[in-house]
Amino acid sequence: MSDRSIFEASAQSLETNYPLLPAGKQDEAVSHLAQEVSDKGFVLTQADKLFDWARQGSMWPMTFGLACCAVEMIHAYMPRYDLDRFGIIPRPSPRQSDVMIVAGTLTNKMAPALRRVYDQMPEPRWVISMGSCANGGGYYHYSYSVVRGCDRIVPVDIYVPGCPPTAEALVYGLLQLQKKIRREDTRIVR
């Protein structure tokens, strides 16, 4: 196998979501990559693909827990599910976050605060709507004081259904968001 085919195979597997190379071939590819870096001093790749890869592997959510769904969101960070192992680490500030998880009933009085926090997040940013209340008003749909879905206030990328949704459902939603980030172009055009 030539040096060129090893690099093409590894790049192709990243683009088309094929499984990674076997362990023996990975070591060989890494050694060839190290050799190329030492020879030329650089490696050619597309910066956008590198940034997208880094973004989908290290999402930092702003947890916007409004009601009982927030308990399941906290449960997803506990040892049984351990979202930290996916590189998903909750941040206390919207300026450090790239994902917002809206969990629970969104009232009319809370809607401006949700929008303000969303606007403070840097681009690119994504929103996960967690639970029936955040998705469409849920049990309180006909109440005068409830927003019938947080998508009326902020654009939502992933909907996690349930009342309350399980921690597994949130983990699945986050993994779906990682796939979406991998698929779409996240370049920021100013």
Protein Blocks (a to p, Z undefined) as FASTA:
>chain_A
ZZklmmmmmmmmmmnopacddfklmmmmmmmmmmmmmmnopacddfklmmmmmmmmmccd
ddddfblmlmmmmmmmmmklommlnopacdfbfklpcbdcdedjddfklmmmmmmmmmmp
ccddddddedjklmnopjmlmpmkbcehjklmbccfbdcedjdddfklmmmmmmmmmmmm
mmpccbdcZZ
